[in-house]
Amino acid sequence: MGLHGHRFDDMKEDQYRILPHQYLDLGWAIMDPEGTDPTTQVMVNYAYELVDKNRRLEDQLKAQEATLKRYRQVIDEQRVCLNLPRIYEELPHEFRP
């Protein structure tokens, strides 16, 4: 069963069936524009490129967050060696009700 089987009956033949959709098990998925006009094929290919670019940007962002976390740990360790207080440490606090 393809992606058509995962959709509701009234959405199987709508005009947006080939655009990217997010599925819980597949993530972002785009259906092949079988038997459509060239404009629709170009639109689907462009949407595919946008989704792919978004995935790559999310991966870069996660890598950058990990790098910043590692830098903060190194800076805090160096400050402790110099007998200075940590600056990136989370302070304990109580949340307001």
C-alpha positions, 0 to 999 in steps of 0.5 A: 500500500502506497501513500494513497492508502494512508490518506482519507478517502476524500483526500485521495484525489484532491489537487494537493495530494502530491505536495509534501505531507508529514507522516508519523512513521515516514516523516516528510513524504512526497508522492510521485506526480504520476501522469501530471502536467509539467508544471505540477512536476516542476512544483513537486520537484521544487517542494522536494528540494525545499524539504531536503534543504530544510532537513539539512538545515535542521541537521546543521542546527543540531550540530551547531547546538552540540558544538555550542554546548561543548564550548560552554562546558570547556569555558566553564571548566577553564573558569573553574581552573582559574578559580572563577565562577561558572558562567554557563551553569544553570542555576537551581531555581523553583518554578512559579505555580 
